[in-house]
Amino acid sequence: MVNDSKSPRTSVPPSPRRARALGLPLPGTPGPLNAITDVPGVSVGLTTIIDDDASIRTGVTAVLPRPPADLLNPVWAGAFSMNGNGEMTGVHWIKEAGWFTGPITITNTFSVGLAHHATVRWMVEHFPDKVGENLWVLPVAAETYDGYLNDIAGLHVTERHVLAAIDGATGGPVAEGSVGGGTGMIAYEFKGGTGTASRKIPLAGKDYTLGALVQANHGLRPWLTVCGQPVGAALPENRVHERERGSIIVVIATDAPLIPTQIERLARRAAIGIGRAGTPSGNSSGDIFLAFSTANDPGPLPEPARLGFEAISNDLLDPLFLAAVEAVDEAVLNAMCAARPMSGKKGRHVDALPLDRLRDLMGISSED
């Protein structure tokens, strides 16, 4: 998909190149779309900005935890920083109050402030009687660094691109790989980017859904592990980094009813999810995770005088924790499987994960 910065495209068909389609022995039961949008009410928008003449390889991803008309309703949440060489705005209030409002946006490192600013504008325009009068907003905006392939110093993401991602958010299948905020990202020295996955979880007599979306821009080639197999060491060609230079943002959504301390515990499990693929969360990496539950909707701000919660017992959370680990791991693999080779700034080139060789290394025949 090629777009210039004047004509961002906000929707593309999902990639058929996904980890499960290769026959990888991935655990767990995914939802119908195997995407974060399997969680009812959650939608995703993508603005991809590619301009060959200007070496632009960037974009914006928006995750809406509720339908647009309900985005002034607090979403109960928790956040965790595995390694803090990165940024996710709004997390101080999440740690203080246990909730956030509005869309989540993910973009490149130099555009995170612009994404925050544009999200505020979106909230002001959609809730003019409240935002800026009796209420203020503290949006969640996150980033990873795409400066190897993208002219990041050119500051090519504009407010219009962010608003297009938010306004273009839909349910249904989610495009993966080199799209949205993941356009210029690199994972394990292969082309990375945007990936998603989901799990169905029976808990306390009910069926719930958990979904994860990642912006994968982390890891070194020798670390890469797929379903327990150290495949990266067998794929040494055309490496691009001598040391860890990237980051990963993880967003986890669920419709399971949880209190904020439980949701923060869920966010921490993303660390195990990214670790399954081999990363130790390097010194230069910004590995920052957000989890939220769409249950216990208190209605629009301001908060009511009394808040009531339904929550699953702590003793029953292990299946949900495992689902988070599995979904995050698979989302990273989906990002890498979907991404295509990309050339960018200063003629630099990044290969895609060679799927045929991966199948051979995993012992998967073409008939499987």
Rosetta blueprint (number, residue, H / E / L):
1 M L
2 V L
3 N L
4 D L
5 S L
6 K L
7 S L
8 P L
9 R E
10 T L
11 S L
12 V L
13 P L
14 P L
15 S L
16 P L
17 R L
18 R L
19 A L
20 R H
21 A H
22 L H
23 G L
24 L L
25 P L
26 L L
27 P L
28 G L
29 T L
30 P L
31 G L
32 P L
33 L L
34 N L
35 A L
36 I H
37 T H
38 D H
39 V L
40 P L
41 G L
42 V L
43 S E
44 V E
45 G E
46 L E
47 T E
48 T E
49 I E
50 I E
51 D E
52 D L
53 D L
54 A L
55 S L
56 I E
57 R E
58 T E
59 G E
60 V E
61 T E
62 A E
63 V E
64 L E
65 P L
66 R L
67 P L
68 P H
69 A H
70 D H
71 L L
72 L L
73 N L
74 P L
75 V E
76 W E
77 A E
78 G E
79 A E
80 F E
81 S E
82 M E
83 N E
84 G E
85 N L
86 G L
87 E L
88 M E
89 T L
90 G L
91 V H
92 H H
93 W H
94 I H
95 K H
96 E H
97 A H
98 G L
99 W E
100 F E
101 T L
102 G L
103 P L
104 I E
105 T E
106 I E
107 T E
108 N E
109 T H
110 F H
111 S H
112 V H
113 G H
114 L H
115 A H
116 H H
117 H H
118 A H
119 T H
120 V H
121 R H
122 W H
123 M H
124 V H
125 E H
126 H H
127 F L
128 P L
129 D L
130 K L
131 V E
132 G L
133 E L
134 N L
135 L E
136 W L
137 V L
138 L L
139 P L
140 V E
141 A E
142 A E
143 E E
144 T E
145 Y L
146 D L
147 G L
148 Y L
149 L L
150 N L
151 D L
152 I H
153 A H
154 G H
155 L L
156 H L
157 V L
158 T L
159 E H
160 R H
161 H H
162 V H
163 L H
164 A H
165 A H
166 I H
167 D H
168 G L
169 A L
170 T E
171 G L
172 G L
173 P L
174 V L
175 A L
176 E L
177 G E
178 S L
179 V L
180 G H
181 G H
182 G H
183 T L
184 G L
185 M L
186 I E
187 A E
188 Y L
189 E L
190 F E
191 K E
192 G L
193 G E
194 T E
195 G E
196 T E
197 A E
198 S E
199 R E
200 K E
201 I E
202 P E
203 L E
204 A L
205 G L
206 K E
207 D E
208 Y E
209 T E
210 L E
211 G E
212 A E
213 L E
214 V E
215 Q E
216 A E
217 N E
218 H L
219 G L
220 L L
221 R H
222 P H
223 W H
224 L L
225 T L
226 V E
227 C L
228 G L
229 Q E
230 P L
231 V L
232 G H
233 A H
234 A H
235 L L
236 P L
237 E L
238 N L
239 R L
240 V L
241 H L
242 E L
243 R L
244 E L
245 R L
246 G L
247 S E
248 I E
249 I E
250 V E
251 V E
252 I E
253 A E
254 T E
255 D L
256 A L
257 P L
258 L L
259 I L
260 P H
261 T H
262 Q H
263 I H
264 E H
265 R H
266 L H
267 A H
268 R H
269 R L
270 A H
271 A H
272 I H
273 G H
274 I H
275 G H
276 R L
277 A L
278 G L
279 T L
280 P L
281 S L
282 G L
283 N L
284 S L
285 S L
286 G E
287 D E
288 I E
289 F E
290 L E
291 A E
292 F E
293 S E
294 T L
295 A L
296 N L
297 D L
298 P L
299 G L
300 P L
301 L L
302 P L
303 E L
304 P L
305 A L
306 R L
307 L L
308 G L
309 F L
310 E L
311 A L
312 I L
313 S L
314 N H
315 D H
316 L H
317 L L
318 D H
319 P H
320 L H
321 F H
322 L H
323 A H
324 A H
325 V H
326 E H
327 A H
328 V H
329 D H
330 E H
331 A H
332 V H
333 L H
334 N H
335 A H
336 M H
337 C H
338 A H
339 A L
340 R L
341 P L
342 M E
343 S E
344 G L
345 K H
346 K H
347 G H
348 R L
349 H E
350 V E
351 D L
352 A L
353 L L
354 P L
355 L H
356 D H
357 R H
358 L H
359 R H
360 D H
361 L H
362 M H
363 G L
364 I L
365 S L
366 S L
367 E L
368 D L
